[in-house]
């Protein structure tokens, strides 16, 4: 059974989840799949998917006249265009899934849901980590549920010259990237680097907490050695310019930025948040620090700075993990195979433990968990 048309509905902003949305849609396009998109207006990443298919822009407020019009528009699009798959990204978009349609109706979740009421019209849920699948099960989900992890975008990485951000070539440079919101913990990273007097810091991203982070930088007297890049088209080019990458998240369902740092060939420090606790091997492909632990974060940074042999081993292991467990083609194949199976009604053994082919270690970890919604 061929999957030839996919309708995406995405009302996210700017961050790692949105980058993966762009990555996966691009990969589907390269497989010759027709796509259409319903997205929030004014997103900085829209040009990256603009050539992949028609785009309808809407804020989608469910109980407004525009929300009712959007429901009608989606139903009409499905009836006339007849997609094989209608893919909602995150919980909010799931409200637009129609009750009746021959298409496979699913939600791709990259974070923990608070309830299941938005998924009443779903045929299945796809989670990108076992913890999210387990959360769905604990909330009472009994329909098919699968786990398919992320991949880092395959690009030819060109490190951004340090001079482009007025940074000396010979300084020790720490990189953090992501959306500037409280749960990402960038305040902890700033405090940790502040206590390493000769270290510099690049923060790659954008978000509602930027002003607070800039104020903290000033409070710590770090204006001269901290750079905010804003949203950039390819963050891996910035990560590749650093000596070390730190993900200080308080809550991180997966941690796609770790995959990007591995691809950029930079050693990683990460908190023991949910996603990294699942796939990172402490001391083998990254170093762990505890959540909200400024001293522990600083110690991990200093450890890698002092032990260049350890830093090189982490970099090599990260590259190998990407190839073994997070291959782009394997993830795309897993999605397409899942779509075909559900469309054919072949869900008898879909227990929520499926991951992309070739992800041997992740598969064994998922298989060890309780089945989710057969």
TIRO-226962 format. One record per residue (C-alpha): residue in three letters; z, y, x; chain. Coordinates in pm, whole numbers, plus 50000, padded with zeros to 5 digits. Each point is the difference from the previous one (the first is absolute). Layout:
N
+-----+-------+-------+-------+---+
|   r |    zz |    yy |    xx | c |
+-----+-------+-------+-------+---+
| Ala |     Z |     Y |     X | A |
...
+-----+-------+-------+-------+---+
This chain:
374
+-----+-------+-------+-------+---+
|   r |    zz |    yy |    xx | c |
+-----+-------+-------+-------+---+
| Unk | 50000 | 50000 | 50000 | A |
| Unk | 49893 | 50336 | 50143 | A |
| Unk | 50211 | 50315 | 49996 | A |
| Unk | 49752 | 50288 | 49991 | A |
| Unk | 50176 | 50292 | 49826 | A |
| Unk | 50350 | 50143 | 50041 | A |
| Unk | 50155 | 50295 | 49817 | A |
| Unk | 50290 | 50159 | 50190 | A |
| Unk | 50267 | 50222 | 49840 | A |
| Unk | 50219 | 50188 | 50247 | A |
| Unk | 50230 | 50296 | 49938 | A |
| Unk | 50176 | 50013 | 50337 | A |
| Unk | 50025 | 50294 | 50238 | A |
| Unk | 49978 | 49983 | 50380 | A |
| Unk | 50161 | 49726 | 50204 | A |
| Unk | 49969 | 49648 | 50134 | A |
| Unk | 49933 | 49847 | 49657 | A |
| Unk | 49712 | 50239 | 49947 | A |
| Unk | 49858 | 49922 | 50343 | A |
| Unk | 49998 | 49629 | 49919 | A |
| Unk | 49831 | 50073 | 49667 | A |
| Unk | 49723 | 50177 | 50193 | A |
| Unk | 49986 | 49715 | 50253 | A |
| Unk | 49968 | 49726 | 49738 | A |
| Unk | 49746 | 50189 | 49788 | A |
| Unk | 49793 | 50058 | 50314 | A |
| Unk | 50017 | 49631 | 50086 | A |
| Unk | 49892 | 49902 | 49647 | A |
| Unk | 49708 | 50243 | 50030 | A |
| Unk | 49891 | 49836 | 50322 | A |
| Unk | 49990 | 49668 | 49813 | A |
| Unk | 49747 | 50152 | 49759 | A |
| Unk | 50241 | 50038 | 49708 | A |
| Unk | 49930 | 50282 | 49753 | A |
| Unk | 50308 | 50215 | 49939 | A |
| Unk | 50114 | 50283 | 49778 | A |
| Unk | 50315 | 50205 | 50035 | A |
| Unk | 50247 | 50188 | 49782 | A |
| Unk | 50221 | 50213 | 50224 | A |
| Unk | 50229 | 50303 | 50000 | A |
| Unk | 49810 | 50325 | 50075 | A |
| Unk | 50011 | 50175 | 50333 | A |
| Unk | 50100 | 49709 | 50223 | A |
| Unk | 49918 | 50059 | 50366 | A |
| Unk | 49861 | 49646 | 50037 | A |
| Unk | 49746 | 50020 | 49714 | A |
| Unk | 49707 | 50075 | 50228 | A |
| Unk | 50061 | 49667 | 50174 | A |
| Unk | 49922 | 49807 | 49680 | A |
| Unk | 49752 | 50248 | 49857 | A |
| Unk | 49702 | 49798 | 50115 | A |
| Unk | 50130 | 49671 | 49862 | A |
| Unk | 49944 | 50073 | 49632 | A |
| Unk | 50044 | 50245 | 49710 | A |
| Unk | 50340 | 50169 | 49977 | A |
| Unk | 50186 | 50130 | 49694 | A |
| Unk | 50287 | 50238 | 50077 | A |
| Unk | 50307 | 50029 | 49778 | A |
| Unk | 50374 | 50056 | 50026 | A |
| Unk | 50051 | 49751 | 49712 | A |
| Unk | 50303 | 50109 | 49802 | A |
| Unk | 50035 | 49706 | 49759 | A |
| Unk | 50130 | 50182 | 49693 | A |
| Unk | 49780 | 50308 | 50018 | A |
| Unk | 49662 | 50054 | 49828 | A |
| Unk | 49836 | 49959 | 50341 | A |
| Unk | 50188 | 49672 | 50042 | A |
| Unk | 49862 | 49870 | 49670 | A |
| Unk | 49652 | 50111 | 50103 | A |
| Unk | 50040 | 49818 | 50332 | A |
| Unk | 50093 | 49676 | 49824 | A |
| Unk | 49689 | 50031 | 49784 | A |
| Unk | 49789 | 50080 | 50308 | A |
| Unk | 50128 | 49696 | 50192 | A |
| Unk | 49937 | 49768 | 49705 | A |
| Unk | 49650 | 50140 | 49959 | A |
| Unk | 49927 | 49960 | 50373 | A |
| Unk | 50114 | 49639 | 49993 | A |
| Unk | 49790 | 49921 | 49693 | A |
| Unk | 49682 | 50158 | 50137 | A |
| Unk | 50027 | 49933 | 50375 | A |
| Unk | 50170 | 49659 | 49961 | A |
| Unk | 50191 | 49974 | 50330 | A |
| Unk | 50117 | 49661 | 50120 | A |
| Unk | 50335 | 50147 | 50109 | A |
| Unk | 50209 | 50295 | 49885 | A |
| Unk | 50245 | 50077 | 50279 | A |
| Unk | 50295 | 50229 | 49937 | A |
| Unk | 50174 | 50134 | 50308 | A |
| Unk | 50375 | 50028 | 49946 | A |
| Unk | 50194 | 50004 | 49680 | A |
| Unk | 49881 | 50324 | 49844 | A |
| Unk | 49635 | 49900 | 50002 | A |
| Unk | 50088 | 49676 | 49821 | A |
| Unk | 50057 | 50195 | 49679 | A |
| Unk | 49623 | 50042 | 49979 | A |
| Unk | 49918 | 49628 | 50009 | A |
| Unk | 49844 | 49908 | 49665 | A |
| Unk | 50142 | 49726 | 49781 | A |
| Unk | 49669 | 49826 | 49945 | A |
| Unk | 49737 | 49964 | 50271 | A |
| Unk | 49808 | 49717 | 50162 | A |
| Unk | 50073 | 50150 | 50343 | A |
| Unk | 50288 | 49883 | 50218 | A |
| Unk | 50277 | 50258 | 49950 | A |
| Unk | 50249 | 50034 | 50281 | A |
| Unk | 50237 | 50239 | 50170 | A |
| Unk | 50028 | 50019 | 50375 | A |
| Unk | 50359 | 50086 | 50088 | A |
| Unk | 50103 | 50138 | 50337 | A |
| Unk | 50351 | 50088 | 49885 | A |
| Unk | 50282 | 49860 | 49790 | A |
| Unk | 49962 | 50043 | 49623 | A |
| Unk | 50294 | 50124 | 49793 | A |
| Unk | 49884 | 49826 | 49683 | A |
| Unk | 49709 | 49797 | 49861 | A |
| Unk | 49908 | 50199 | 49691 | A |
| Unk | 49690 | 50152 | 50160 | A |
| Unk | 49857 | 49655 | 50076 | A |
| Unk | 49976 | 49865 | 49646 | A |
| Unk | 49619 | 49982 | 50015 | A |
| Unk | 49980 | 49849 | 50350 | A |
| Unk | 49851 | 49660 | 50072 | A |
| Unk | 50184 | 50000 | 50332 | A |
| Unk | 50185 | 50208 | 50257 | A |
| Unk | 49909 | 50004 | 50370 | A |
| Unk | 50282 | 50096 | 50237 | A |
| Unk | 49950 | 50078 | 50368 | A |
| Unk | 50334 | 49848 | 50107 | A |
| Unk | 50228 | 49719 | 49874 | A |
| Unk | 50287 | 50236 | 49921 | A |
| Unk | 49790 | 50181 | 49741 | A |
| Unk | 49896 | 49670 | 49843 | A |
| Unk | 50362 | 49888 | 49986 | A |
| Unk | 50096 | 50328 | 49833 | A |
| Unk | 49735 | 49944 | 49731 | A |
| Unk | 50133 | 49652 | 49940 | A |
| Unk | 50359 | 50124 | 49976 | A |
| Unk | 49888 | 50250 | 49734 | A |
| Unk | 49858 | 49713 | 49792 | A |
| Unk | 49631 | 49981 | 50095 | A |
| Unk | 49866 | 49657 | 49899 | A |
| Unk | 49624 | 50045 | 50032 | A |
| Unk | 49793 | 49937 | 50317 | A |
| Unk | 50111 | 50191 | 50306 | A |
| Unk | 49857 | 49984 | 50352 | A |
| Unk | 50084 | 50143 | 50341 | A |
| Unk | 49717 | 50145 | 50207 | A |
| Unk | 50103 | 50212 | 50296 | A |
| Unk | 49832 | 50308 | 50150 | A |
| Unk | 49774 | 50053 | 50298 | A |
| Unk | 49955 | 50294 | 50234 | A |
| Unk | 49669 | 50178 | 49983 | A |
| Unk | 49763 | 49875 | 50270 | A |
| Unk | 49891 | 50310 | 50187 | A |
| Unk | 49897 | 50094 | 50350 | A |
| Unk | 50315 | 50185 | 50098 | A |
| Unk | 49963 | 50323 | 50198 | A |
| Unk | 50337 | 50142 | 50104 | A |
| Unk | 50039 | 50366 | 49911 | A |
| Unk | 50031 | 50203 | 50322 | A |
| Unk | 50356 | 50120 | 50038 | A |
| Unk | 49867 | 50343 | 50086 | A |
| Unk | 49859 | 50023 | 49646 | A |
| Unk | 50361 | 50028 | 49879 | A |
| Unk | 50117 | 50208 | 50295 | A |
| Unk | 50189 | 49705 | 50150 | A |
| Unk | 50025 | 49936 | 50376 | A |
| Unk | 49829 | 49686 | 50122 | A |
| Unk | 50300 | 49873 | 50199 | A |
| Unk | 50276 | 50019 | 49735 | A |
| Unk | 50148 | 49699 | 49821 | A |
| Unk | 49847 | 50022 | 49652 | A |
| Unk | 50148 | 49841 | 49686 | A |
| Unk | 49786 | 49966 | 49686 | A |
| Unk | 50100 | 49963 | 49636 | A |
| Unk | 49753 | 49991 | 49710 | A |
| Unk | 50014 | 49975 | 49624 | A |
| Unk | 50085 | 50199 | 49690 | A |
| Unk | 50272 | 50259 | 50041 | A |
| Unk | 50244 | 49879 | 49735 | A |
| Unk | 50368 | 49920 | 50031 | A |
| Unk | 49970 | 49624 | 50009 | A |
| Unk | 49775 | 50013 | 50308 | A |
| Unk | 50293 | 50114 | 50215 | A |
| Unk | 49819 | 50253 | 50218 | A |
| Unk | 50321 | 50204 | 50018 | A |
| Unk | 50156 | 49709 | 50191 | A |
| Unk | 49708 | 49992 | 50243 | A |
| Unk | 50025 | 50374 | 50064 | A |
| Unk | 50373 | 49971 | 50072 | A |
| Unk | 49943 | 49702 | 50232 | A |
| Unk | 49732 | 50176 | 50203 | A |
| Unk | 50203 | 50321 | 50009 | A |
| Unk | 50253 | 49815 | 50217 | A |
| Unk | 49730 | 49901 | 50252 | A |
| Unk | 49949 | 50345 | 50154 | A |
| Unk | 49667 | 49939 | 50175 | A |
| Unk | 49835 | 49797 | 49721 | A |
| Unk | 49738 | 50151 | 49769 | A |
| Unk | 49931 | 49908 | 49638 | A |
| Unk | 49686 | 49997 | 49786 | A |
| Unk | 50047 | 49956 | 49624 | A |
| Unk | 49672 | 49894 | 49840 | A |
| Unk | 49979 | 50048 | 49625 | A |
| Unk | 50090 | 50226 | 49712 | A |
| Unk | 50240 | 50007 | 49708 | A |
| Unk | 50260 | 50177 | 49792 | A |
| Unk | 50268 | 49989 | 50271 | A |
| Unk | 49793 | 50172 | 50266 | A |
| Unk | 50182 | 50333 | 49972 | A |
| Unk | 50336 | 49825 | 50033 | A |
| Unk | 49882 | 49808 | 50304 | A |
| Unk | 49868 | 50317 | 50160 | A |
| Unk | 50336 | 50166 | 49935 | A |
| Unk | 50179 | 49706 | 50164 | A |
| Unk | 49771 | 50030 | 50303 | A |
| Unk | 50097 | 50366 | 50031 | A |
| Unk | 50369 | 49917 | 49954 | A |
| Unk | 49979 | 49747 | 50284 | A |
| Unk | 49815 | 50246 | 50223 | A |
| Unk | 49695 | 49774 | 50017 | A |
| Unk | 49725 | 50244 | 49897 | A |
| Unk | 49852 | 50001 | 50349 | A |
| Unk | 49961 | 49622 | 50020 | A |
| Unk | 49920 | 49898 | 49640 | A |
| Unk | 49660 | 50008 | 49831 | A |
| Unk | 49918 | 49953 | 49630 | A |
| Unk | 49638 | 49895 | 49956 | A |
| Unk | 49969 | 50007 | 49621 | A |
| Unk | 49781 | 49742 | 49826 | A |
| Unk | 49741 | 49860 | 50242 | A |
| Unk | 49699 | 49782 | 49930 | A |
| Unk | 50091 | 49732 | 50256 | A |
| Unk | 50369 | 49991 | 50101 | A |
| Unk | 49944 | 49715 | 50247 | A |
| Unk | 49822 | 50246 | 50230 | A |
| Unk | 50322 | 50201 | 50013 | A |
| Unk | 50225 | 49695 | 50032 | A |
| Unk | 49789 | 49880 | 50294 | A |
| Unk | 50089 | 50318 | 50191 | A |
| Unk | 50370 | 49915 | 50002 | A |
| Unk | 50223 | 49794 | 50226 | A |
| Unk | 50190 | 49849 | 49709 | A |
| Unk | 49976 | 49983 | 49620 | A |
| Unk | 50310 | 50014 | 49779 | A |
| Unk | 50021 | 49912 | 49630 | A |
| Unk | 50344 | 50127 | 49886 | A |
| Unk | 49971 | 49910 | 49630 | A |
| Unk | 50303 | 49953 | 49779 | A |
| Unk | 49784 | 49806 | 49753 | A |
| Unk | 49668 | 49843 | 50100 | A |
| Unk | 49847 | 49726 | 49783 | A |
| Unk | 49753 | 49899 | 50274 | A |
| Unk | 49938 | 50250 | 50280 | A |
| Unk | 49626 | 50038 | 50041 | A |
| Unk | 50060 | 50262 | 50270 | A |
| Unk | 50136 | 49722 | 50223 | A |
| Unk | 49668 | 49817 | 49970 | A |
| Unk | 49823 | 50324 | 50091 | A |
| Unk | 50224 | 50051 | 50304 | A |
| Unk | 49927 | 49644 | 50114 | A |
| Unk | 49629 | 50071 | 49966 | A |
| Unk | 50044 | 50325 | 50192 | A |
| Unk | 50163 | 49795 | 50280 | A |
| Unk | 50334 | 50184 | 49995 | A |
| Unk | 50345 | 49832 | 50013 | A |
| Unk | 50201 | 50022 | 49677 | A |
| Unk | 50358 | 50072 | 49896 | A |
| Unk | 50079 | 49944 | 49632 | A |
| Unk | 50297 | 49990 | 49770 | A |
| Unk | 50111 | 49676 | 49838 | A |
| Unk | 49854 | 50111 | 49669 | A |
| Unk | 49858 | 49750 | 49753 | A |
| Unk | 49642 | 49952 | 50121 | A |
| Unk | 50064 | 50000 | 50374 | A |
| Unk | 50290 | 49759 | 49951 | A |
| Unk | 49742 | 49761 | 49855 | A |
| Unk | 49731 | 50008 | 50267 | A |
| Unk | 50127 | 50166 | 50319 | A |
| Unk | 50144 | 49782 | 50279 | A |
| Unk | 50275 | 50199 | 50167 | A |
| Unk | 49953 | 50019 | 50375 | A |
| Unk | 49666 | 49821 | 49982 | A |
| Unk | 49757 | 50236 | 49829 | A |
| Unk | 50231 | 50296 | 49921 | A |
| Unk | 50360 | 50114 | 50036 | A |
| Unk | 50231 | 50031 | 49703 | A |
| Unk | 50255 | 50274 | 49937 | A |
| Unk | 50227 | 50035 | 49698 | A |
| Unk | 49923 | 50232 | 49711 | A |
| Unk | 50141 | 50354 | 50043 | A |
| Unk | 50121 | 49913 | 50350 | A |
| Unk | 49915 | 50301 | 50216 | A |
| Unk | 50172 | 49862 | 50310 | A |
| Unk | 49837 | 49658 | 49957 | A |
| Unk | 49656 | 50156 | 49955 | A |
| Unk | 50049 | 50210 | 50312 | A |
| Unk | 50121 | 49694 | 50194 | A |
| Unk | 49692 | 49798 | 49901 | A |
| Unk | 49770 | 50284 | 50105 | A |
| Unk | 50177 | 50034 | 50334 | A |
| Unk | 49991 | 49624 | 50053 | A |
| Unk | 49623 | 49990 | 49970 | A |
| Unk | 49964 | 50308 | 50214 | A |
| Unk | 50206 | 49841 | 50279 | A |
| Unk | 49853 | 49649 | 49973 | A |
| Unk | 49624 | 50034 | 50031 | A |
| Unk | 49964 | 49623 | 50027 | A |
| Unk | 50160 | 49956 | 49658 | A |
| Unk | 49778 | 50274 | 49856 | A |
| Unk | 49689 | 49821 | 50130 | A |
| Unk | 50117 | 49665 | 49857 | A |
| Unk | 50059 | 50157 | 49658 | A |
| Unk | 49654 | 50156 | 50005 | A |
| Unk | 49832 | 49670 | 50084 | A |
| Unk | 50194 | 49811 | 49735 | A |
| Unk | 49913 | 50264 | 49741 | A |
| Unk | 49629 | 49962 | 50070 | A |
| Unk | 50028 | 49622 | 49966 | A |
| Unk | 50191 | 50029 | 49673 | A |
| Unk | 49727 | 50215 | 49850 | A |
| Unk | 49737 | 49742 | 50083 | A |
| Unk | 50206 | 49703 | 49887 | A |
| Unk | 50165 | 50133 | 49685 | A |
| Unk | 49834 | 50321 | 49876 | A |
| Unk | 49626 | 49954 | 50043 | A |
| Unk | 49784 | 50225 | 49785 | A |
| Unk | 49748 | 49735 | 49896 | A |
| Unk | 50273 | 49752 | 49910 | A |
| Unk | 50176 | 50252 | 49775 | A |
| Unk | 49677 | 50098 | 49823 | A |
| Unk | 49906 | 49632 | 49957 | A |
| Unk | 50342 | 49933 | 49849 | A |
| Unk | 49955 | 50276 | 49742 | A |
| Unk | 49653 | 49884 | 49900 | A |
| Unk | 50107 | 49637 | 49979 | A |
| Unk | 50296 | 50100 | 49785 | A |
| Unk | 49777 | 50202 | 49766 | A |
| Unk | 49762 | 49704 | 49962 | A |
| Unk | 50282 | 49758 | 49929 | A |
| Unk | 50160 | 50214 | 49733 | A |
| Unk | 49665 | 50079 | 49837 | A |
| Unk | 49929 | 49627 | 49984 | A |
| Unk | 50346 | 49930 | 49858 | A |
| Unk | 50101 | 49804 | 50309 | A |
| Unk | 50365 | 50113 | 50012 | A |
| Unk | 50186 | 49673 | 49952 | A |
| Unk | 50127 | 49997 | 50358 | A |
| Unk | 50013 | 50377 | 50054 | A |
| Unk | 50369 | 50019 | 50081 | A |
| Unk | 50024 | 50334 | 50174 | A |
| Unk | 50000 | 49857 | 50349 | A |
| Unk | 49635 | 50053 | 50090 | A |
| Unk | 49913 | 50223 | 50292 | A |
| Unk | 49683 | 50069 | 50190 | A |
| Unk | 49850 | 49701 | 50184 | A |
| Unk | 50094 | 49996 | 50366 | A |
| Unk | 50342 | 50154 | 49942 | A |
| Unk | 50175 | 49681 | 50102 | A |
| Unk | 50343 | 50141 | 50076 | A |
| Unk | 50004 | 50220 | 49692 | A |
| Unk | 49885 | 49711 | 49784 | A |
| Unk | 50283 | 49781 | 50123 | A |
| Unk | 50252 | 50274 | 49927 | A |
| Unk | 49859 | 50057 | 49652 | A |
| Unk | 49991 | 49628 | 49928 | A |
| Unk | 50368 | 49980 | 50081 | A |
| Unk | 50081 | 50243 | 49723 | A |
| Unk | 50047 | 49906 | 49637 | A |
| Unk | 49675 | 49983 | 49800 | A |
| Unk | 49920 | 50310 | 49800 | A |
| Unk | 49858 | 49975 | 49649 | A |
| Unk | 49771 | 49697 | 49977 | A |
+-----+-------+-------+-------+---+
